[in-house]
Amino acid sequence: MPIKYDIISSYGLKENDIESYKSFQKANELHVYITLHSYGQRCPICGKYTKKVKGYSTKKIIHSVLISMPCTIHYRARRYICTTCTKTFYEDNPFCDKGTNLSTDTIHNTLKLLKEYNQTFSSVARTLHISKTKVLQIFDEHVQPLRKPLSRSICLDEFYFSRKAKKKYAFLILDFTRGNIIDMLESREKRVISNYLRSIPVEERNLVEYVSIDMNDIYRELVYKYFNNACVCADSFHVIKLINTALDTIRKRVMKRYEHNKKSNEYYLLKYRRDLLYSDVADDTFSKPRYNHHFKYAVSDKRKLEMLLVIDRDLAEAYSIKEAYSLFNSAEYDMYVRQEVLESLIERFLSSNIEEIIQVGGTLTRWKQEILNSFVTITKKVKGKDGISNIVSFRVSNGPIEGRNKYIKIILKLANGYSNFQRFRNRCMYCLNRFEKYSEDKLTTVIKRKIK
């Protein structure tokens, strides 16, 4: 579409509204000269209508609608003079707001591009042929999301923000059902989180029924203190990770005994096939023999696992206990049966002669009730590939918040980090919350980095 008709359609103008129009290209840049018909204006002081023109002034307006080249509108604006109070004023400008040389289309295009998480402020500036400072200004003036209301089920977690920041880890609150970011705090410190939760009305906090956390004692203490009606759930992934970490510590200890002979079968299995300790033994390919360059013959993963567990008794015992808990975590039990099975598993951990396994047993003892709570399921709507929404039951976990953390890390990586946390918080909520919108009007709050 020619630039003339693009201007006419986007700003609601008609052919009769344009008095003169001229455009030409110079040095790979498009220049548009436009003058509108005079319809007169009302004086902003006395309200009298006047058509008397005192003079003209040409305003240069950046109009970034063409990706191939920058575009500048040279708008010849009239300055009227009131015949009653002699006040002078410019005619209404349909292209941009007062105090800026950016067209409204440029602002809208900037904010639409910044909605994509894989865009950066610099990439948007290059695409629209404007400076990065202008992009930052547009974003700060139109995107300042407010805290979302707490939902029935929420997730709490931290993420690594920056090694240069005073607080290296930030805190995230997520709506488990909808997957929206409720809010983001600059620090995960107990004092900061406590002050924030205290500022939320008690009536709103009492509506929360489920809170999913990793195995962090500070988070658990705060949840019990500020969410009186909530059921605290320990994320099952972190429980499994705790057990796997203990198993891996045992593997490393055993492997050190064979470091003098790195060509031995024991060292090869412990060093290069440690993944077998965490593989799914029910997989069909697990029992299928394949040629192995170390053994010089075909051998299945199942046989390699058997050879691995024969190396050390402690490793075999830890693996057996890990498999027993994995079976408990995936099986469906009655509430009372599940509690009995968990207690017997904890007893098995504590009665072991392996120090790492005993430590895990102590942790499971302290978190027994929260682990049992994590088996609670809630229903939510999920849209399938056919576009039809189905109601599906899910265990309360930190799965949704871990997924959001992945995108947060991508935003940080693409931008090579952020020095202004408030701007980073606004960007994440704007990008990752599906229905988050920008403000059409300029916001008064100024986003500035704190100076040391």
Salt bridges, closest charged atoms under 4 A:
ASP6 OD2 - HIS63 NE2 3.68
GLU15 OE1 - LYS4 NZ 3.70
GLU19 OE1 - HIS37 ND1 3.89
GLU19 OE1 - ARG78 NH2 2.96
GLU91 OE1 - ARG78 NH1 3.50
ASP140 OD2 - ARG423 NH2 2.62
GLU158 OE2 - ARG188 NH1 3.83
ASP175 OD2 - ARG178 NH1 3.27
ASP183 OD1 - ARG425 NH2 2.99
GLU189 OE2 - LYS167 NZ 2.76
GLU189 OE1 - ARG191 NH2 3.24
GLU204 OE2 - ARG147 NH1 2.92
GLU209 OE1 - ARG152 NE 2.88
ASP217 OD1 - ARG220 NH2 3.13
GLU221 OE2 - LYS190 NZ 2.70
ASP235 OD2 - HIS238 ND1 2.66
ASP248 OD1 - ARG251 NE 2.85
ASP248 OD2 - LYS252 NZ 3.66
ASP275 OD1 - ARG273 NE 3.24
ASP301 OD1 - ARG273 NH1 3.71
ASP301 OD1 - LYS304 NZ 3.58
GLU306 OE1 - ARG303 NH1 3.37
ASP312 OD1 - ARG257 NH2 2.97
ASP314 OD2 - ARG253 NH2 3.84
GLU323 OE2 - LYS322 NZ 2.68
GLU343 OE2 - LYS368 NZ 3.41
GLU356 OE2 - ARG253 NH1 2.70
GLU370 OE1 - ARG220 NH1 3.47
GLU402 OE2 - HIS238 NE2 3.89
GLU436 OE1 - LYS148 NZ 2.86
GLU440 OE1 - HIS108 NE2 3.79
